[in-house]
Amino acid sequence: MEEKYDVVVVGGGAAGLSGALALGRARRSVLVVDAGEPRNAPAGHMHNYLGRDGTPPAELLEAGRAELARYGVEVVAGRVTAAAREDAGFLVTLDDGRAARARRLLVATGAVDELPGVPGLAERWGRDVLHCPYCHGWEVRDRRIGVLSTGPFSVDQAILWRQWSEDVVFLAHDRPAPSEEDAERLAARRIPVAEGLVTGIEVTGDALSGVRLASGEVIALGALVVAAPLTARSGVLESLGLKPVEAEFGGHVAGTRIAADPAGATGVPGVWVAGNVTDVRAVVVASAAAGLASGAAINMDLVAEETREAVAAYRDQMSTLVEEAAWEERYRSRPAIWSGRPNPQLVAEAAGLPPGRALDVGSGEGADAIWLATKGWRVTGADISVTALERAAAHAAEAGADVAGRVEWLHADLRDHALPEGAYDLVSAQYMHLPGEARRELYARLAAAVAPGGTLLIVGHHPSDLLTTARRMHFPQMMFTAEEIATSLDPAAWEIVAADARPRTAADQEGREITIRDAVLVARRRA
């Protein structure tokens, strides 16, 4: 658990597991910490969950955990006691001393039903002492149902339960008698009112058979309904500064909740809630849906953060990739970067040219400059890296004194190094990739360095390569087509010999043969 997760989910009920499932399927690293206290644990079955109606709650959770395992989501038993902000995430502490770190939190700890202190009532909770007609009404239909008054909403609840049974009794208990208006509504639905404090539950065999009043009278019942307020399990959230607020239902206070937006985002950035901890009305299917919504929102939040970080890194790479320090680091990281063979487009275009003076732009370890020298050219090999030029000079020496004597090595950044205009019969820039405006300015200066009758040869990775599996550098702003370069040349001064996207065969990272393209511009300066 020392690993840092994308998300720690606190609570392994329907909301927590559903959120974890969405996140696991989104390829997030997720840890679920479950205290094993689902609110509906006393109930034998859950209902109104399409396709799972009548499923025991524990069976749903077991199936959910099995589904999570398929996506690599971890589930551990434990109780989270606190969470604290740490760097860009959270440190979650368990009651046994274990801890986990997370970039985001989804808290689905649920709520506790605050049951009235009627002796024997809690023991029947979820069996024949009930709260929700949509969860349990069908199972107790046509029984004699008592509705225990616990607040202003109890009259409405009694009238609602009348849909499932014609025999409903309103138990005033310790609350004031119904108002005149409420009494009329109850009478209209033939719901009698039993006044007096309920002091106990009557059980026959293993079934509720009635309630006992303080007077000693026993009201025979087949089920008892209690509108118990819900108290959010908010301890871990309070440790982050999130305090419960009153939860309203039907215009009445129905307990407490943690405030959140519709997707579950709280007032603390990075913390989401789902299920009964924020929604007192949520049944199992609604809690599961809320967990899904929160999981999706968390994933989107992480995607947005990762994109912001990627943009910052991309901008940094764009600003440093072509600088001397970056090239020095690249060359020093390996004994050789390039193959040692001349670039094929240079060979194809220069083989038939009469030797003269050549400028090899970005000469690297010297293969192109050395090849030109062997063909009789006098070459200036320019590069931004001292390490590359040292290797190039060594390779030229290995080729022989005649070859080495025809090459001059120039350590320079040609973006700000003055080139003699009209001095070279061939200017070759092989895969010299720069961002937009810097590229345009450099290529204009390279073109100016070509002598009348001389050749400008520019070769680069074609933008269409980004759509292949070659997975070469992904810097669209640095890539170009030959046509783009051609349009920058004055047609009165230049003849465009070729402006092509030339295919060639290469192998991608998986060793598959693919076709990539070189952007090739060949232009001759008019004499």
C-alpha positions as MATLAB code, in Angstrom:
seq = 'MEEKYDVVVVGGGAAGLSGALALGRARRSVLVVDAGEPRNAPAGHMHNYLGRDGTPPAELLEAGRAELARYGVEVVAGRVTAAAREDAGFLVTLDDGRAARARRLLVATGAVDELPGVPGLAERWGRDVLHCPYCHGWEVRDRRIGVLSTGPFSVDQAILWRQWSEDVVFLAHDRPAPSEEDAERLAARRIPVAEGLVTGIEVTGDALSGVRLASGEVIALGALVVAAPLTARSGVLESLGLKPVEAEFGGHVAGTRIAADPAGATGVPGVWVAGNVTDVRAVVVASAAAGLASGAAINMDLVAEETREAVAAYRDQMSTLVEEAAWEERYRSRPAIWSGRPNPQLVAEAAGLPPGRALDVGSGEGADAIWLATKGWRVTGADISVTALERAAAHAAEAGADVAGRVEWLHADLRDHALPEGAYDLVSAQYMHLPGEARRELYARLAAAVAPGGTLLIVGHHPSDLLTTARRMHFPQMMFTAEEIATSLDPAAWEIVAADARPRTAADQEGREITIRDAVLVARRRA';
ca = [
       0.000    0.000    0.000;
       3.042    2.287   -0.088;
       2.388    2.621   -3.806;
       0.795    5.841   -4.967;
      -2.513    5.212   -6.697;
      -4.383    7.369   -9.131;
      -7.430    7.017   -6.886;
      -8.149    5.653   -3.438;
     -11.819    4.800   -2.970;
     -12.970    4.867    0.654;
     -15.958    2.573    1.007;
     -16.759   -0.641   -0.805;
     -20.525   -0.443   -1.212;
     -22.415   -0.015   -4.468;
     -21.217    3.575   -4.953;
     -17.556    2.902   -4.170;
     -17.297   -0.291   -6.211;
     -19.096    1.265   -9.172;
     -16.747    4.246   -9.145;
     -13.744    1.925   -8.848;
     -15.034   -0.143  -11.774;
     -15.295    2.917  -14.018;
     -11.802    4.003  -13.023;
     -10.311    0.523  -13.437;
     -11.782    0.274  -16.910;
     -10.229    3.682  -17.603;
      -6.842    2.044  -16.873;
      -6.373    3.905  -13.604;
      -4.564    2.430  -10.619;
      -7.211    2.144   -7.917;
      -7.306    0.996   -4.307;
     -10.619    0.378   -2.532;
     -10.552    0.400    1.276;
     -13.697   -1.223    2.656;
     -14.734   -1.286    6.326;
     -17.398   -3.895    5.543;
     -20.357   -1.926    6.912;
     -22.870   -1.479    4.095;
     -26.023    0.308    5.168;
     -28.234   -2.387    3.668;
     -26.418   -5.304    5.330;
     -29.490   -6.269    7.450;
     -31.704   -6.552    4.360;
     -32.183   -9.957    2.792;
     -32.591   -8.590   -0.727;
     -32.332   -5.388   -2.721;
     -34.836   -4.236   -5.307;
     -35.383   -1.929   -8.269;
     -31.910   -2.689   -9.606;
     -32.687   -3.642  -13.194;
     -31.414   -7.135  -13.946;
     -30.532   -7.761  -10.277;
     -33.881   -7.301   -8.555;
     -34.055   -9.538   -5.478;
     -30.289  -10.034   -5.246;
     -28.930  -10.264   -1.675;
     -26.789   -7.162   -0.992;
     -23.725   -9.208   -0.050;
     -23.982  -11.133   -3.317;
     -23.943   -7.890   -5.322;
     -20.822   -6.687   -3.523;
     -19.078  -10.028   -3.988;
     -19.813   -9.947   -7.716;
     -18.611   -6.348   -7.879;
     -15.292   -7.153   -6.235;
     -14.775  -10.018   -8.679;
     -15.392   -7.643  -11.577;
     -12.894   -5.144  -10.172;
     -10.209   -7.810   -9.982;
     -10.430   -8.263  -13.759;
      -9.280   -4.670  -14.196;
      -6.492   -4.742  -11.641;
      -8.355   -2.803   -8.949;
      -7.144   -3.676   -5.454;
      -9.633   -4.111   -2.603;
      -8.466   -4.263    1.013;
     -10.371   -4.562    4.274;
      -9.859   -1.694    6.660;
     -11.185    1.541    8.047;
      -9.820    4.879    6.877;
      -9.519    7.202    9.854;
      -8.080   10.291    8.194;
      -6.837   11.809    4.972;
      -4.437   14.689    4.541;
      -3.240   16.767    1.630;
       0.277   15.771    0.608;
       2.170   17.385   -2.262;
      -0.115   17.040   -5.278;
      -2.276   14.316   -3.712;
      -3.445   12.772   -0.479;
      -2.151   10.521    2.277;
      -4.832    8.138    3.528;
      -4.349    6.554    6.962;
      -6.049    3.364    8.171;
      -6.863    2.457   11.765;
      -4.236   -0.307   11.777;
      -1.439    2.090   10.821;
      -1.331    1.274    7.120;
      -1.264    4.176    4.687;
      -1.803    4.772    0.995;
      -1.184    7.709   -1.281;
      -3.519    8.899   -3.996;
      -3.816   11.640   -6.571;
      -7.588   11.742   -6.050;
     -10.079   10.474   -3.461;
     -13.562    9.057   -3.922;
     -15.316    8.784   -0.570;
     -18.358    6.497   -0.525;
     -18.622    5.760    3.176;
     -22.408    5.935    3.177;
     -24.550    6.959    6.123;
     -25.972    5.585    9.365;
     -29.710    5.293   10.027;
     -30.397    7.015   13.345;
     -33.068    4.659   14.672;
     -35.380    5.678   17.502;
     -34.605    4.069   20.817;
     -37.574    1.712   20.897;
     -36.473   -1.563   22.515;
     -36.245   -4.388   19.967;
     -36.601   -2.111   16.931;
     -32.961   -2.170   15.810;
     -32.879   -5.979   15.887;
     -35.673   -6.129   13.271;
     -34.213   -3.368   11.065;
     -34.143   -4.332    7.413;
     -36.308   -7.391    7.989;
     -39.803   -6.266    9.013;
     -38.857   -2.846   10.386;
     -38.480   -0.913    7.152;
     -38.024    2.560    5.716;
     -38.428    2.599    1.921;
     -41.581    1.416    0.153;
     -39.724    1.081   -3.140;
     -37.169   -1.180   -1.473;
     -39.549   -3.293    0.628;
     -43.151   -2.394   -0.175;
     -43.836   -5.313   -2.505;
     -42.566   -7.819    0.047;
     -45.003   -6.595    2.772;
     -47.909   -5.763    0.473;
     -51.338   -6.248    1.989;
     -49.953   -6.687    5.497;
     -51.024   -4.431    8.339;
     -48.319   -1.782    8.268;
     -47.555    0.639   11.090;
     -45.799    3.934   10.363;
     -43.893    5.291   13.365;
     -43.956    9.081   13.502;
     -40.424   10.450   13.713;
     -40.874   13.859   12.119;
     -42.953   16.099    9.853;
     -42.519   13.742    6.889;
     -44.119   10.766    8.655;
     -47.690   11.654    7.622;
     -46.615   11.787    3.969;
     -44.858    8.465    4.457;
     -47.998    6.849    5.854;
     -50.006    8.070    2.873;
     -47.312    6.761    0.537;
     -47.342    3.282    2.122;
     -51.106    3.206    1.589;
     -50.232    2.338   -2.019;
     -48.970   -1.084   -0.890;
     -51.613   -1.895    1.699;
     -55.158   -0.843    2.544;
     -54.398   -1.448    6.232;
     -51.960    1.248    7.432;
     -51.788    2.573   11.015;
     -50.161    5.873   11.953;
     -48.306    5.640   15.282;
     -47.993    9.122   16.786;
     -45.330    7.893   19.292;
     -43.577   10.848   20.966;
     -44.560   13.403   18.339;
     -47.455   15.870   18.521;
     -50.777   14.679   17.154;
     -51.232   15.339   13.420;
     -52.420   18.796   12.452;
     -56.017   19.270   11.466;
     -55.053   19.203    7.793;
     -52.894   16.085    8.187;
     -55.596   14.358   10.239;
     -58.041   14.981    7.407;
     -55.625   13.539    4.861;
     -55.079   10.429    6.971;
     -58.811   10.004    7.503;
     -59.473   10.361    3.798;
     -57.117    7.455    3.134;
     -58.658    5.427    6.031;
     -55.430    5.482    8.062;
     -56.203    5.385   11.799;
     -54.023    7.243   14.309;
     -52.752    5.434   17.414;
     -51.698    7.943   20.045;
     -49.241    7.099   22.760;
     -45.579    6.279   23.175;
     -44.356    3.098   21.493;
     -42.348    1.277   24.176;
     -41.498   -2.027   22.531;
     -41.705   -4.428   19.636;
     -43.783   -7.589   19.761;
     -42.296  -10.633   18.045;
     -43.976  -13.973   17.463;
     -41.630  -16.727   16.382;
     -39.179  -14.811   14.204;
     -41.570  -12.212   12.855;
     -42.800   -8.863   14.054;
     -46.366   -9.133   15.240;
     -47.024   -5.679   16.667;
     -45.910   -2.780   18.840;
     -46.634   -2.155   22.491;
     -47.745    1.277   23.713;
     -46.973    2.865   27.076;
     -50.607    2.179   28.045;
     -49.934   -1.542   27.668;
     -52.056   -1.779   24.558;
     -50.581   -3.869   21.722;
     -51.219   -2.759   18.135;
     -51.102   -5.808   15.872;
     -48.868   -5.266   12.822;
     -47.185   -7.246   10.086;
     -44.513   -4.616    9.412;
     -43.285   -1.376   10.931;
     -42.063    1.627    8.944;
     -39.595    4.107   10.421;
     -38.403    7.253    8.637;
     -35.006    7.327   10.331;
     -32.779   10.327    9.628;
     -29.440    9.526    7.991;
     -26.143   10.756    9.400;
     -23.318   10.876    6.886;
     -20.237    8.820    7.764;
     -18.059   11.855    7.327;
     -15.027   11.305    9.552;
     -12.459   11.014    6.774;
     -14.021   13.984    4.990;
     -14.012   16.110    8.130;
     -10.276   15.464    8.422;
     -10.004   17.306    5.087;
     -12.127   20.203    6.280;
     -15.453   19.068    4.788;
     -18.260   19.432    7.336;
     -21.698   17.820    6.985;
     -24.675   20.019    6.212;
     -28.387   19.399    6.703;
     -29.960   17.145    4.104;
     -33.482   18.020    3.039;
     -36.042   15.659    1.577;
     -39.599   16.634    0.799;
     -39.045   20.018    2.391;
     -37.954   18.490    5.707;
     -34.566   17.834    7.265;
     -33.767   14.163    6.684;
     -30.275   13.967    8.174;
     -26.837   15.194    7.171;
     -24.812   15.031    3.999;
     -21.573   16.229    2.434;
     -22.337   18.899   -0.137;
     -21.163   18.161   -3.686;
     -21.976   18.994   -7.287;
     -23.995   16.571   -9.459;
     -20.844   14.596  -10.365;
     -19.783   14.334   -6.719;
     -17.033   16.974   -6.625;
     -16.728   18.527   -3.171;
     -15.380   21.883   -2.084;
     -11.929   20.325   -1.606;
     -10.160   19.952   -4.965;
      -9.397   16.324   -5.716;
     -12.088   14.896   -3.420;
     -15.327   13.361   -4.689;
     -18.242   11.745   -2.857;
     -20.916    9.320   -4.014;
     -23.862    7.466   -2.524;
     -25.600    8.072    0.799;
     -22.731   10.138    2.200;
     -23.984   12.933   -0.050;
     -27.493   11.812   -1.096;
     -29.919   10.586    1.598;
     -32.401    9.485   -1.074;
     -30.048    7.202   -2.995;
     -31.076    3.559   -3.184;
     -28.596    0.928   -4.355;
     -29.006    1.510   -8.085;
     -28.819    5.298   -7.630;
     -25.680    4.932   -5.513;
     -24.106    2.748   -8.174;
     -25.000    5.307  -10.840;
     -23.545    8.099   -8.705;
     -20.340    6.105   -8.273;
     -20.067    5.719  -12.038;
     -20.611    9.451  -12.551;
     -17.977   10.317   -9.946;
     -15.508    7.795  -11.354;
     -15.892    9.255  -14.835;
     -15.524   12.802  -13.478;
     -12.373   11.858  -11.587;
     -10.882   10.289  -14.693;
     -11.654   13.424  -16.705;
     -10.050   15.549  -13.990;
      -6.923   13.402  -14.116;
      -6.878   13.563  -17.914;
      -7.078   17.358  -17.742;
      -4.220   17.476  -15.235;
      -2.087   15.103  -17.291;
      -2.756   17.161  -20.408;
      -1.685   20.354  -18.647;
       1.512   18.623  -17.532;
       2.074   17.230  -21.023;
       1.633   20.675  -22.585;
       4.167   22.143  -20.160;
       6.622   19.324  -20.906;
       5.977   19.669  -24.657;
       6.683   23.376  -24.532;
       9.857   22.711  -22.581;
      10.941   20.097  -25.121;
      10.130   22.416  -27.996;
      12.253   25.135  -26.437;
      15.224   22.903  -25.544;
      15.184   20.066  -28.100;
      17.210   21.954  -30.689;
      19.558   23.642  -28.254;
      23.223   22.738  -27.887;
      22.873   21.280  -24.379;
      20.166   18.841  -25.517;
      22.229   17.641  -28.488;
      25.336   17.278  -26.328;
      23.394   15.183  -23.840;
      22.019   13.022  -26.653;
      25.397   12.353  -28.231;
      27.119   11.692  -24.919;
      24.442    9.203  -23.898;
      25.552    6.679  -26.568;
      28.791    5.866  -28.379;
      27.037    6.277  -31.734;
      23.695    7.799  -32.689;
      23.595    7.333  -36.457;
      24.291    4.393  -38.771;
      27.467    5.816  -40.321;
      25.915    5.594  -43.800;
      25.123    8.687  -45.896;
      21.505    9.694  -46.173;
      19.937    8.030  -49.235;
      18.292   11.200  -50.586;
      21.664   12.961  -50.586;
      23.234   10.069  -52.468;
      20.389   10.039  -54.985;
      20.525   13.772  -55.712;
      24.244   14.570  -55.422;
      25.706   11.531  -57.210;
      25.328   13.210  -60.593;
      26.412   16.714  -59.597;
      29.897   18.002  -60.458;
      31.955   18.397  -57.265;
      32.319   21.865  -55.838;
      31.863   23.490  -52.451;
      29.232   21.954  -50.177;
      27.656   22.915  -46.864;
      26.402   19.955  -44.816;
      23.940   21.369  -42.289;
      23.650   19.399  -39.056;
      26.423   17.025  -40.076;
      26.230   14.963  -36.890;
      28.794   12.163  -36.861;
      29.908   13.083  -40.379;
      28.586   10.381  -42.717;
      27.170   12.804  -45.331;
      30.161   15.151  -45.294;
      32.607   12.260  -45.594;
      30.656   10.736  -48.486;
      30.690   14.062  -50.327;
      34.447   14.394  -49.715;
      35.054   10.946  -51.214;
      33.249   12.214  -54.346;
      35.648   15.148  -54.639;
      33.606   17.871  -52.873;
      35.167   20.385  -50.526;
      32.820   20.285  -47.566;
      31.978   22.422  -44.569;
      30.322   20.175  -41.996;
      28.428   22.306  -39.502;
      26.894   21.067  -36.267;
      25.798   22.445  -32.900;
      27.409   19.594  -30.950;
      31.120   19.494  -30.180;
      30.894   15.786  -29.365;
      29.334   15.039  -32.751;
      32.027   16.989  -34.571;
      34.805   15.212  -32.679;
      33.373   11.879  -33.802;
      32.952   13.165  -37.344;
      36.584   14.289  -37.513;
      37.714   10.897  -36.229;
      35.656    9.090  -38.882;
      37.074   11.374  -41.591;
      40.596   10.584  -40.446;
      39.800    6.894  -40.662;
      38.693    7.449  -44.277;
      42.144    8.753  -45.169;
      44.105   11.978  -45.345;
      42.707   12.932  -48.768;
      39.136   12.741  -47.465;
      39.915   14.433  -44.146;
      41.723   17.206  -45.962;
      38.626   18.088  -47.982;
      36.380   18.577  -44.900;
      36.265   21.570  -42.597;
      34.309   21.051  -39.370;
      32.367   24.051  -38.074;
      30.939   24.221  -34.568;
      28.064   26.639  -34.931;
      24.373   27.224  -34.349;
      23.367   28.202  -37.868;
      20.316   30.046  -36.571;
      22.598   32.911  -35.570;
      25.855   32.100  -37.371;
      26.532   34.254  -40.427;
      26.850   32.239  -43.652;
      28.569   33.656  -46.733;
      25.973   34.373  -49.406;
      26.300   32.561  -52.741;
      29.302   30.551  -51.511;
      28.209   26.921  -51.926;
      27.417   24.805  -54.971;
      25.435   22.457  -52.751;
      23.652   23.181  -49.487;
      22.266   20.014  -47.928;
      20.035   19.999  -44.822;
      19.074   16.447  -43.913;
      16.342   16.183  -41.255;
      17.012   19.629  -39.838;
      13.774   20.057  -37.894;
      12.982   23.359  -36.209;
       9.704   24.938  -35.128;
       7.874   27.054  -37.723;
       9.352   30.546  -37.778;
      12.864   29.429  -36.798;
      12.808   26.909  -39.646;
      11.633   29.476  -42.169;
      14.342   31.925  -41.163;
      17.103   29.284  -41.273;
      16.022   27.884  -44.643;
      15.942   31.385  -46.112;
      19.550   31.882  -45.003;
      20.526   28.453  -46.373;
      18.955   29.357  -49.709;
      20.920   32.628  -49.747;
      24.144   30.668  -49.250;
      23.648   28.738  -52.541;
      25.762   29.948  -55.453;
      24.198   30.721  -58.846;
      23.662   27.390  -60.617;
      23.987   25.606  -57.271;
      21.590   23.167  -55.611;
      19.534   23.435  -52.425;
      18.626   20.014  -51.022;
      16.296   19.881  -48.026;
      15.047   16.567  -46.646;
      12.809   16.005  -43.624;
      10.352   13.622  -42.062;
       7.015   14.062  -43.790;
       4.046   14.950  -41.510;
       2.203   11.844  -42.744;
       4.715    9.735  -40.783;
       2.855   10.745  -37.623;
      -0.040    8.597  -38.807;
       2.106    5.478  -39.135;
       3.346    3.147  -36.396;
       6.866    4.506  -36.792;
       6.399    6.478  -33.558;
       9.104    8.919  -34.434;
       9.275   12.277  -32.703;
       5.823   13.771  -32.294;
       6.442   17.436  -32.952;
       4.006   18.429  -35.713;
       5.207   22.030  -35.612;
       8.687   20.895  -36.636;
       7.612   18.788  -39.607;
       7.023   20.062  -43.104;
       6.230   19.155  -46.663;
       8.499   19.878  -49.621;
       5.765   22.066  -51.084;
       5.861   24.316  -48.022;
       9.565   24.940  -48.537;
       9.151   25.389  -52.292;
       6.573   28.160  -51.869;
       9.075   30.155  -49.821;
      11.497   30.349  -52.774;
      11.221   33.145  -55.333;
      10.350   31.449  -58.664;
      12.277   34.143  -60.504;
      15.453   33.033  -58.725;
      14.803   29.314  -58.302;
      13.878   26.311  -60.409;
      12.076   23.622  -58.417;
      13.564   20.337  -59.615;
      11.602   18.149  -57.199;
       9.127   18.654  -54.358;
       8.185   15.146  -53.326;
       6.954   12.919  -50.527;
       9.231    9.982  -51.320;
       8.293    6.623  -49.815;
      10.813    4.306  -48.269;
      10.630    1.118  -46.253;
      11.392    1.072  -42.545;
      10.697   -1.093  -39.513;
       8.556    0.154  -36.635;
       9.280   -0.512  -32.969;
       7.617   -3.910  -33.148;
       9.773   -4.883  -36.141;
       6.954   -4.658  -38.668;
       7.776   -3.388  -42.134;
       6.091   -0.066  -42.841;
       6.275    2.694  -45.436;
       7.356    6.142  -44.359;
       7.956    9.237  -46.471;
      10.650   11.825  -46.792;
       9.772   15.385  -47.691;
      12.360   16.127  -50.398;
      12.956   19.525  -51.957;
      15.536   19.871  -54.760;
      15.882   23.426  -56.059;
      18.454   24.937  -58.448;
      19.385   28.571  -58.226;
      19.118   30.255  -61.574;
      22.449   31.484  -62.917;
];
